[in-house]
Amino acid sequence: MRDDTDLDGDFDGIDAQPLHDRIYRVQAYRNEDGTLLLRGAVRDRKPGGLFFPQDDQPLTVHHMVVDVVIDPVTFAITSARVVMETHPHDVCRVIEPHYERLVGLSIARGFSARVRELFGGPRGCSHTTALLLAMGPVAVQSIFSTQPADGAAQPVAEPRRMTDEHRARAMTFNINTCHVWAEDGEMATAVLNGEPHEFFPLWAKRRLAELGLDDDAWHNRFTAG
């Protein structure tokens, strides 16, 4: 199995002329007040020599950065900022303040649809809007990775003290997000009916094996205290 930290390796073995490189990067942080800071960036680069034969360096043609702060209890965006670092025209930046309309939106259910409604087509920047659509799922995963059942502050390294009720509520956000979580599928049906279900990711199982730990190390982390 290839090292999953070797991101460039995803494109090995292609014997053709490169034309364009788009990079999305999204990182989540927890602020001291418990809110979630989500920063996303998108860069479009052209390979050296594509536009100017004497220029052998990659050329960045788009670079947009988005910051949003999210309330982990309500999932609502409390602040938003868009900065266009590299853009083709001066007028591109006129749309930056429009993205302040993100404030008040929930990053949970319906986020992608609302983003397209507010910022799709001539109502926004296509590159910034595409970045936002990539940021929503990261926010949801980040909140459920660190949020305790009672909403109180808790170190990331501490076990998540989750009751069965809170675990079921968290899982409902996955319903109809993909084929695995189709509402008539096995996993979704178990969650919606309050039945016992197993949520043990393969990546967690592999890492535990590498660390010489048994499966209980995963389950204990999510045990209600």
Backbone bond lengths (Angstrom), bond angles and torsions (degrees), N, CA, C in turn:
res aa  C-N    CA-C-N  psi(-1)  N-CA   C-N-CA  omega(-1)  CA-C   N-CA-C  phi
1 M - - - 1.472 - - 1.528 109.52 -
2 R 1.332 116.89 133.97 1.462 120.89 -178.77 1.519 110.94 -69.55
3 D 1.326 116.29 146.09 1.459 122.62 177.29 1.520 108.95 -59.50
4 D 1.353 118.13 120.73 1.465 120.06 -175.64 1.525 112.87 -76.75
5 T 1.343 118.26 0.06 1.471 120.74 173.39 1.525 111.21 -91.33
6 D 1.323 117.55 -8.65 1.463 122.29 -179.19 1.528 108.96 -86.88
7 L 1.327 115.96 79.97 1.460 120.20 -174.97 1.527 112.13 -66.67
8 D 1.330 117.34 -36.76 1.459 119.22 179.98 1.522 111.52 -65.25
9 G 1.322 116.87 -24.56 1.451 120.55 -178.64 1.514 114.03 -64.69
10 D 1.346 116.94 -17.22 1.463 120.23 178.38 1.524 111.74 -60.61
11 F 1.324 116.92 -22.23 1.463 120.74 -173.98 1.521 112.57 -114.20
12 D 1.327 116.18 15.11 1.462 119.86 175.37 1.531 109.97 -67.88
13 G 1.316 115.64 151.87 1.461 121.13 171.87 1.512 115.03 85.03
14 I 1.342 117.60 7.44 1.468 119.87 177.86 1.524 108.80 -93.83
15 D 1.317 116.52 115.02 1.462 122.32 -178.29 1.529 108.74 -102.04
16 A 1.321 115.16 74.50 1.467 120.87 -179.41 1.523 108.25 -157.09
17 Q 1.327 116.05 163.08 1.459 120.38 -177.38 1.529 111.01 -74.60
18 P 1.343 119.06 124.26 1.464 120.94 177.06 1.526 111.16 -69.77
19 L 1.332 115.85 140.48 1.457 121.07 -178.46 1.520 113.04 -120.59
20 H 1.336 117.38 -30.43 1.468 118.77 -173.58 1.526 108.56 -160.31
21 D 1.317 115.93 144.61 1.461 121.54 178.94 1.521 108.47 -133.21
22 R 1.335 116.58 113.24 1.465 120.97 175.29 1.521 108.89 -107.42
23 I 1.320 116.10 131.29 1.458 122.20 -179.08 1.518 109.17 -123.43
24 Y 1.336 116.54 123.49 1.456 122.13 170.12 1.526 107.86 -103.83
25 R 1.327 116.13 138.63 1.455 118.98 172.25 1.525 108.23 -141.18
26 V 1.330 115.52 130.92 1.465 121.08 -179.44 1.522 108.12 -133.07
27 Q 1.331 115.97 130.24 1.460 120.29 176.47 1.525 109.23 -131.11
28 A 1.330 115.09 145.17 1.464 121.77 -179.46 1.524 109.48 -116.28
29 Y 1.328 115.46 144.17 1.463 121.89 -179.35 1.526 108.59 -137.38
30 R 1.328 116.08 153.04 1.455 119.56 174.40 1.520 108.95 -105.38
31 N 1.324 116.12 123.06 1.453 121.81 177.89 1.522 110.85 -75.97
32 E 1.341 116.14 164.89 1.460 120.88 -179.33 1.526 111.98 -60.49
33 D 1.335 117.25 -30.25 1.463 120.15 -179.12 1.527 112.50 -84.09
34 G 1.336 117.30 5.27 1.457 120.98 177.66 1.514 114.34 92.00
35 T 1.325 118.11 -10.15 1.458 120.08 178.12 1.528 110.02 -74.16
36 L 1.322 114.50 162.98 1.459 121.29 -179.02 1.520 109.38 -104.04
37 L 1.321 116.31 126.90 1.463 121.60 172.81 1.517 108.12 -100.69
38 L 1.312 115.58 124.79 1.460 121.46 179.46 1.520 107.98 -118.01
39 R 1.325 115.90 120.91 1.465 119.99 176.16 1.518 109.06 -117.07
40 G 1.323 115.02 130.96 1.456 120.99 177.67 1.514 110.44 -126.08
41 A 1.315 116.42 149.14 1.463 121.49 177.82 1.521 109.30 -141.32
42 V 1.307 115.73 143.49 1.460 121.72 174.46 1.523 107.60 -128.84
43 R 1.335 115.59 135.89 1.460 121.33 177.35 1.527 108.97 -131.16
44 D 1.311 115.41 134.29 1.461 121.99 171.68 1.520 107.66 -112.08
45 R 1.340 115.97 127.00 1.466 120.04 -179.87 1.523 110.63 -129.77
46 K 1.320 113.83 142.27 1.461 121.53 173.32 1.527 108.45 -100.87
47 P 1.326 117.47 140.27 1.469 119.41 179.86 1.518 111.86 -67.07
48 G 1.335 115.32 154.20 1.458 120.21 178.29 1.514 112.33 -57.13
49 G 1.331 115.54 141.40 1.462 121.00 176.92 1.505 114.94 84.89
50 L 1.329 119.18 -6.94 1.462 120.13 -176.61 1.521 111.55 -71.70
51 F 1.339 117.02 -43.57 1.462 120.91 -179.93 1.528 111.65 -94.59
52 F 1.335 115.56 -41.55 1.459 120.76 -175.51 1.531 108.30 -127.07
53 P 1.314 118.61 110.80 1.467 122.09 -174.40 1.527 113.30 -55.14
54 Q 1.331 116.88 -31.91 1.458 119.53 -177.73 1.532 113.27 -83.21
55 D 1.336 117.12 -1.75 1.466 122.08 -178.46 1.527 108.84 -106.86
56 D 1.336 116.54 109.78 1.463 119.70 -176.68 1.523 112.88 -97.29
57 Q 1.341 118.36 9.13 1.458 121.52 -178.67 1.535 111.21 -100.18
58 P 1.342 117.91 143.75 1.470 119.65 174.37 1.521 110.90 -57.22
59 L 1.323 116.11 146.98 1.462 121.33 -176.62 1.526 109.41 -119.49
60 T 1.335 116.86 117.75 1.460 121.20 177.75 1.521 109.56 -78.75
61 V 1.337 116.87 126.43 1.464 121.17 -178.80 1.527 112.28 -111.01
62 H 1.339 117.17 -22.21 1.459 121.76 173.72 1.527 108.74 -139.70
63 H 1.316 116.40 139.89 1.473 121.26 172.88 1.525 106.83 -153.81
64 M 1.323 116.13 107.17 1.461 123.00 -179.15 1.518 109.21 -120.10
65 V 1.343 116.35 140.51 1.463 122.40 178.96 1.529 108.67 -125.60
66 V 1.331 116.05 133.98 1.466 122.12 179.57 1.525 109.29 -124.33
67 D 1.332 116.40 130.69 1.462 122.89 171.74 1.519 108.99 -116.02
68 V 1.319 117.40 129.64 1.462 121.44 171.06 1.522 108.77 -132.52
69 V 1.323 116.25 143.97 1.457 122.48 174.68 1.524 107.15 -111.29
70 I 1.329 115.91 135.55 1.463 121.71 -171.94 1.523 110.31 -126.91
71 D 1.327 116.13 136.34 1.456 122.36 173.32 1.529 107.35 -78.83
72 P 1.343 119.09 117.83 1.460 120.54 -174.86 1.526 113.86 -72.35
73 V 1.326 117.71 -11.71 1.464 120.68 178.88 1.526 110.88 -87.91
74 T 1.347 116.31 -45.59 1.464 120.78 -177.15 1.530 112.57 -95.93
75 F 1.346 116.78 -14.51 1.469 123.42 -176.04 1.526 112.20 67.75
76 A 1.331 117.27 13.47 1.463 120.88 -178.71 1.528 110.91 -87.79
77 I 1.321 115.55 143.73 1.461 121.64 175.38 1.525 108.44 -78.38
78 T 1.332 116.61 126.79 1.462 121.04 -176.74 1.531 112.57 -103.66
79 S 1.315 117.83 -19.55 1.469 120.97 173.61 1.513 108.84 -155.66
80 A 1.328 115.63 154.07 1.463 120.55 -177.99 1.521 109.79 -150.47
81 R 1.336 115.44 142.43 1.465 120.40 178.84 1.518 109.25 -146.88
82 V 1.317 115.76 134.51 1.466 122.48 177.06 1.524 108.44 -120.15
83 V 1.329 115.90 131.81 1.460 121.37 175.99 1.525 108.61 -127.71
84 M 1.300 116.42 125.65 1.461 121.61 176.63 1.526 108.05 -97.32
85 E 1.331 115.24 102.57 1.462 120.28 -177.08 1.528 111.91 -76.63
86 T 1.333 116.48 -40.97 1.463 121.65 177.39 1.517 108.12 -132.68
87 H 1.333 115.92 128.52 1.466 121.12 -174.85 1.519 108.34 -151.56
88 P 1.332 118.56 155.71 1.462 120.18 -174.72 1.522 114.73 -76.23
89 H 1.345 118.56 -26.08 1.456 120.55 -174.52 1.534 109.92 -138.57
90 D 1.323 116.87 148.91 1.465 120.64 178.43 1.520 111.58 -58.66
91 V 1.323 116.38 -35.73 1.467 120.37 -176.43 1.527 111.75 -68.98
92 C 1.331 117.71 -15.44 1.469 120.18 179.31 1.524 111.20 -55.54
93 R 1.323 117.12 -37.49 1.466 120.99 -173.06 1.534 112.84 -73.65
94 V 1.315 116.99 -10.99 1.468 119.98 -179.69 1.527 111.17 -59.43
95 I 1.336 116.69 -29.46 1.466 120.73 -175.15 1.528 112.52 -81.76
96 E 1.314 118.82 -10.35 1.471 121.29 -176.44 1.530 113.12 -51.47
97 P 1.347 118.91 -50.78 1.474 118.96 -177.53 1.531 113.35 -63.38
98 H 1.321 117.51 -22.02 1.464 120.39 -178.94 1.527 111.08 -60.77
99 Y 1.318 116.39 -28.81 1.465 120.15 -177.63 1.522 113.25 -74.51
100 E 1.325 117.12 -4.52 1.462 119.46 171.58 1.529 111.03 -65.79
101 R 1.317 116.30 -13.90 1.470 120.42 176.70 1.527 112.07 -70.48
102 L 1.314 116.22 -5.11 1.467 119.70 173.19 1.527 111.07 -66.29
103 V 1.328 117.48 -27.63 1.461 121.57 -177.10 1.530 109.87 -59.44
104 G 1.314 115.61 128.68 1.457 121.31 -179.10 1.515 113.54 99.45
105 L 1.349 118.06 -18.63 1.466 120.19 179.17 1.524 110.25 -74.05
106 S 1.314 116.48 148.06 1.459 121.92 172.62 1.518 108.91 -87.73
107 I 1.333 116.83 136.78 1.463 119.62 178.01 1.523 111.18 -87.29
108 A 1.314 116.90 2.92 1.460 120.92 178.72 1.529 109.32 -89.27
109 R 1.301 117.13 -120.76 1.463 121.34 -175.51 1.528 112.40 -62.35
110 G 1.347 116.26 132.40 1.453 121.75 173.17 1.515 115.27 81.95
111 F 1.335 118.36 4.48 1.464 120.18 -176.48 1.522 111.95 -61.65
112 S 1.313 117.74 -48.65 1.465 120.60 -176.99 1.526 111.69 -60.77
113 A 1.323 116.12 -41.55 1.468 119.94 -179.75 1.528 110.81 -64.06
114 R 1.332 117.24 -41.72 1.465 120.81 -179.78 1.527 110.95 -67.83
115 V 1.337 117.43 -37.68 1.459 120.71 178.07 1.524 110.19 -62.44
116 R 1.324 116.84 -44.53 1.464 119.71 178.58 1.525 111.06 -64.68
117 E 1.327 116.25 -38.03 1.466 120.58 -179.17 1.524 111.27 -66.29
118 L 1.328 116.96 -41.71 1.462 121.01 -175.19 1.524 113.08 -83.19
119 F 1.349 116.87 -33.27 1.458 118.99 -168.98 1.520 113.94 -127.51
120 G 1.328 118.35 6.16 1.447 120.67 -179.63 1.524 112.20 -72.78
121 G 1.327 116.81 154.30 1.462 122.04 175.88 1.517 112.74 55.99
122 P 1.345 117.86 -132.85 1.464 121.42 -175.99 1.526 113.65 -72.26
123 R 1.325 117.54 -1.82 1.470 119.88 -179.68 1.528 112.67 -87.48
124 G 1.330 117.09 -0.22 1.459 119.33 -178.91 1.508 112.00 -164.08
125 C 1.323 115.88 -167.66 1.466 123.79 174.68 1.523 107.25 -98.41
126 S 1.322 117.45 125.65 1.465 119.92 -174.78 1.532 112.13 -60.91
127 H 1.327 117.16 -35.16 1.462 120.65 -178.16 1.531 111.29 -73.06
128 T 1.328 116.45 -40.48 1.461 120.89 178.23 1.523 110.47 -67.17
129 T 1.318 117.13 -41.34 1.460 121.13 -179.86 1.523 110.78 -65.51
130 A 1.333 117.25 -40.44 1.458 120.35 176.96 1.530 110.43 -62.57
131 L 1.321 117.06 -37.58 1.461 120.98 177.52 1.520 110.70 -63.86
132 L 1.321 117.47 -44.26 1.463 121.17 179.04 1.526 111.62 -58.45
133 L 1.319 116.71 -40.25 1.464 120.12 179.54 1.524 111.25 -63.96
134 A 1.330 116.57 -29.72 1.462 120.31 176.90 1.522 111.84 -79.00
135 M 1.327 117.42 -22.28 1.463 121.24 -175.83 1.527 112.77 -81.22
136 G 1.326 117.90 -31.13 1.453 120.96 -176.19 1.526 113.88 -54.49
137 P 1.336 118.67 -52.74 1.471 119.39 -179.59 1.525 113.29 -61.79
138 V 1.341 117.20 -31.35 1.465 120.21 178.42 1.526 110.25 -65.47
139 A 1.339 115.67 -40.01 1.463 119.57 178.88 1.522 110.92 -61.78
140 V 1.323 117.13 -45.75 1.466 120.78 -178.49 1.519 110.47 -62.56
141 Q 1.337 116.96 -45.74 1.459 119.83 -179.74 1.520 111.47 -63.74
142 S 1.321 116.95 -36.82 1.461 120.75 -178.26 1.518 111.14 -68.38
143 I 1.325 117.01 -41.78 1.465 120.53 -179.61 1.517 110.80 -64.06
144 F 1.331 117.23 -45.27 1.455 119.78 -177.59 1.529 112.52 -75.95
145 S 1.342 117.08 -11.54 1.461 119.84 176.15 1.518 112.06 -80.31
146 T 1.324 117.22 -19.98 1.466 119.90 -172.08 1.517 113.97 -128.07
147 Q 1.323 118.81 -10.68 1.459 121.00 -171.47 1.523 111.68 -82.60
148 P 1.343 117.99 120.93 1.463 120.88 175.57 1.518 111.18 -77.73
149 A 1.306 116.65 167.14 1.459 120.91 -175.17 1.512 112.80 -65.03
150 D 1.341 118.06 -32.98 1.459 119.52 -174.88 1.513 113.05 -93.75
151 G 1.340 117.96 1.30 1.451 121.23 177.96 1.509 114.12 79.53
152 A 1.343 118.38 0.85 1.454 121.65 -178.09 1.524 110.50 -78.17
153 A 1.343 115.21 160.27 1.453 119.96 177.77 1.522 109.55 -64.05
154 Q 1.339 116.04 141.90 1.450 120.29 -176.62 1.526 108.57 -154.77
155 P 1.341 118.72 130.86 1.468 120.45 178.54 1.520 111.29 -57.06
156 V 1.332 115.96 144.15 1.464 119.97 -178.01 1.521 111.32 -59.89
157 A 1.346 116.81 -35.28 1.458 120.39 -176.39 1.521 113.18 -74.63
158 E 1.334 117.70 -13.81 1.459 120.87 -178.98 1.533 110.30 -75.72
159 P 1.342 117.75 153.51 1.465 119.56 174.27 1.523 111.13 -61.21
160 R 1.317 116.93 144.15 1.460 120.28 175.25 1.519 108.52 -78.87
161 R 1.322 116.22 114.99 1.462 119.96 -178.81 1.523 108.63 -83.31
162 M 1.329 116.03 95.02 1.454 121.57 -173.50 1.527 110.21 -115.74
163 T 1.309 115.13 132.80 1.455 119.69 171.24 1.526 108.30 -82.77
164 D 1.332 116.96 166.84 1.461 120.16 176.62 1.522 110.68 -60.24
165 E 1.332 116.32 -36.88 1.469 120.90 -179.28 1.526 110.71 -65.20
166 H 1.330 116.52 -44.55 1.462 119.71 -179.30 1.527 111.22 -67.81
167 R 1.340 116.52 -37.21 1.453 120.13 178.52 1.529 110.38 -63.72
168 A 1.325 117.02 -41.86 1.463 120.86 178.72 1.524 110.76 -64.40
169 R 1.342 116.39 -40.84 1.468 120.11 178.88 1.526 110.67 -62.36
170 A 1.323 116.62 -41.19 1.457 120.36 179.40 1.522 110.89 -63.28
171 M 1.315 116.77 -42.06 1.454 120.73 -176.90 1.527 112.54 -67.99
172 T 1.346 117.26 -27.74 1.459 119.11 -178.73 1.522 112.24 -63.15
173 F 1.332 117.69 -22.03 1.456 119.76 177.98 1.529 111.91 -68.84
174 N 1.332 116.82 -14.55 1.462 120.40 178.54 1.524 113.08 -85.54
175 I 1.335 116.89 -13.61 1.463 120.02 -173.87 1.526 110.70 -58.42
176 N 1.348 114.94 127.49 1.467 124.15 177.69 1.528 113.83 64.64
177 T 1.332 117.82 18.38 1.459 119.50 175.05 1.524 112.09 -83.98
178 C 1.344 116.94 -19.09 1.465 121.26 177.62 1.524 108.39 -162.54
179 H 1.334 117.18 177.66 1.463 120.28 -175.08 1.531 111.30 -66.45
180 V 1.332 117.35 -31.26 1.462 119.80 179.06 1.522 111.14 -63.97
181 W 1.338 114.95 -35.53 1.463 120.55 -176.22 1.527 112.47 -104.13
182 A 1.322 117.60 25.45 1.466 120.74 174.43 1.522 109.20 -56.26
183 E 1.338 117.03 139.99 1.462 120.31 -172.22 1.528 113.56 -61.82
184 D 1.342 116.84 -21.73 1.460 119.29 177.61 1.530 111.98 -100.80
185 G 1.343 116.22 10.09 1.454 120.32 179.23 1.527 112.59 -85.60
186 E 1.310 115.69 172.24 1.467 121.86 -174.70 1.523 112.39 -61.98
187 M 1.336 117.13 -46.58 1.459 119.46 -175.08 1.522 111.46 -70.95
188 A 1.344 116.65 -45.77 1.462 120.06 -179.66 1.524 111.14 -64.04
189 T 1.316 117.57 -40.59 1.463 121.35 -179.89 1.525 110.99 -60.13
190 A 1.333 115.89 -42.22 1.467 119.95 179.18 1.521 110.89 -63.09
191 V 1.329 117.19 -43.12 1.466 121.09 -179.34 1.523 110.73 -65.31
192 L 1.326 116.82 -48.96 1.463 121.18 -176.57 1.525 112.14 -64.70
193 N 1.325 116.38 -29.39 1.471 120.16 -179.62 1.526 112.88 -92.61
194 G 1.340 115.33 1.26 1.449 118.26 -179.86 1.510 113.63 69.88
195 E 1.333 116.90 24.32 1.463 121.36 -178.47 1.531 110.07 -90.08
196 P 1.326 117.70 157.37 1.469 120.86 176.24 1.525 110.03 -59.29
197 H 1.326 116.61 139.15 1.454 120.42 178.54 1.525 108.71 -149.14
198 E 1.300 115.03 156.17 1.454 121.21 -177.23 1.527 109.48 -106.96
199 F 1.345 115.82 123.40 1.461 119.78 175.33 1.524 107.08 -126.19
200 F 1.315 115.15 86.33 1.455 121.47 -176.21 1.528 107.40 -128.99
201 P 1.323 118.49 95.65 1.461 121.18 -174.09 1.526 112.65 -61.04
202 L 1.314 115.53 146.65 1.462 120.75 178.74 1.523 111.27 -62.67
203 W 1.357 116.50 -35.87 1.465 118.36 -179.57 1.524 111.30 -65.37
204 A 1.334 117.34 -32.33 1.459 120.35 177.35 1.528 110.50 -70.16
205 K 1.314 115.34 -41.09 1.472 120.27 179.88 1.532 110.72 -62.63
206 R 1.357 116.23 -42.93 1.460 119.97 179.25 1.523 111.62 -63.60
207 R 1.342 116.52 -44.36 1.459 119.35 -177.51 1.529 111.46 -66.66
208 L 1.333 117.16 -38.76 1.463 120.13 176.87 1.523 110.64 -60.42
209 A 1.324 116.58 -40.60 1.457 120.31 178.56 1.526 110.86 -63.43
210 E 1.331 116.38 -40.66 1.464 120.58 178.46 1.528 111.34 -63.39
211 L 1.345 116.27 -33.56 1.463 121.47 -179.07 1.520 112.57 -85.15
212 G 1.332 116.70 -4.89 1.452 120.29 -178.97 1.519 112.92 74.97
213 L 1.350 117.03 26.03 1.459 121.68 -179.12 1.523 109.63 -108.45
214 D 1.334 116.34 154.58 1.456 119.22 177.41 1.524 110.39 -91.44
215 D 1.320 116.01 175.95 1.459 121.12 -173.78 1.519 112.95 -64.10
216 D 1.322 118.27 -21.99 1.463 120.70 -178.87 1.521 112.02 -62.01
217 A 1.328 117.47 -25.38 1.461 120.36 179.98 1.524 111.07 -63.17
218 W 1.326 116.93 -31.24 1.475 121.23 176.73 1.525 110.25 -75.74
219 H 1.315 116.14 -49.27 1.458 120.23 -175.93 1.518 111.24 -64.44
220 N 1.335 117.72 -37.43 1.468 120.55 -179.00 1.519 112.25 -65.51
221 R 1.328 116.40 -29.12 1.463 119.71 -179.78 1.517 111.69 -66.84
222 F 1.319 116.87 -24.49 1.455 120.85 -176.43 1.536 112.18 -112.00
223 T 1.317 115.22 24.37 1.455 119.46 -179.13 1.523 110.86 -88.81
224 A 1.318 116.04 135.62 1.462 119.26 178.45 1.518 109.63 -65.40
225 G 1.352 115.36 140.14 1.448 119.90 -178.27 1.510 111.32 -101.24
